[in-house]
Amino acid sequence: MLKLSLKEGQYVNIGDDIRVVYVGGNGKHGRLLIDAPRDMNISRSNNEPNPQRRKETYYPEPEISETAQKEIQRIIWNERQKKADKS
């Protein structure tokens, strides 16, 4: 399993035909754009139907403290202000 950290607008190519773009988010929600051929089966699911596979592929992360969450929000807000000032 590969774990990546992406900034808005950054993307990951999978093979020659698939591109996954991170378009932003906040809190525990992120938005992705997936550009893939129409014949590619892409499904969204909250649960892996095979419990054995679920155990092998899911690695829960520790919760982020409220202090850290506030600091992240402050950093994001400052970055957006810098962008707005440049415009």
C-alpha positions in Angstrom: 0.0 0.0 0.0 1.3 3.5 -0.9 0.4 6.5 1.3 0.9 9.9 -0.2 0.5 13.5 0.9 -0.7 15.8 -1.8 -1.3 19.5 -2.1 -4.2 21.0 -4.0 -3.7 20.5 -7.7 -1.1 17.8 -7.3 -1.8 14.4 -8.9 -0.8 10.8 -9.2 -0.7 8.9 -12.5 -1.5 5.2 -12.4 -0.3 3.5 -15.5 -0.8 5.4 -18.7 -4.5 5.9 -18.5 -5.5 7.0 -15.0 -4.8 10.2 -13.2 -6.0 11.0 -9.6 -6.0 14.7 -8.7 -6.4 16.1 -5.2 -8.6 19.1 -5.5 -8.8 20.1 -1.8 -10.7 19.4 1.3 -11.1 20.2 4.9 -11.1 18.3 8.2 -11.7 14.7 7.5 -13.0 15.2 4.0 -11.0 15.3 0.8 -12.0 15.7 -2.8 -10.4 13.7 -5.6 -10.9 13.8 -9.4 -10.3 10.5 -11.1 -9.6 10.7 -14.9 -9.8 7.2 -16.3 -11.2 5.4 -19.4 -15.0 4.9 -19.3 -14.5 1.1 -19.5 -12.5 1.2 -16.2 -14.6 0.0 -13.3 -14.2 2.5 -10.4 -16.2 2.0 -7.3 -16.5 3.8 -4.0 -17.0 1.8 -0.9 -16.7 2.2 2.9 -16.2 -1.5 3.5 -14.1 -4.1 1.9 -16.5 -7.1 1.5 -13.7 -9.7 2.2 -12.9 -9.4 6.0 -9.5 -11.2 5.5 -8.4 -8.6 2.9 -9.7 -5.8 5.0 -7.4 -6.8 7.8 -4.4 -6.9 5.6 -4.9 -3.6 3.8 -6.3 -1.2 6.5 -3.9 0.6 8.8 -5.7 3.0 11.0 -3.9 6.2 11.9 -4.0 7.7 15.4 -6.4 10.5 15.9 -5.0 14.0 15.4 -5.3 16.1 18.6 -7.7 19.1 18.7 -4.6 21.3 19.1 -3.0 19.9 16.0 -6.2 20.2 14.0 -6.5 23.9 14.9 -2.8 24.4 13.9 -3.5 22.8 10.5 -6.5 25.0 10.0 -4.5 28.1 10.9 -1.7 27.1 8.4 -4.3 26.5 5.6 -6.0 29.8 6.4 -2.6 31.6 6.2 -1.8 30.0 2.9 -5.1 31.0 1.4 -4.6 34.6 2.6 -1.2 34.6 0.9 -2.8 33.4 -2.3 -5.5 36.1 -2.1 -2.9 38.8 -1.4 -1.0 37.8 -4.6 -4.1 38.1 -6.7 
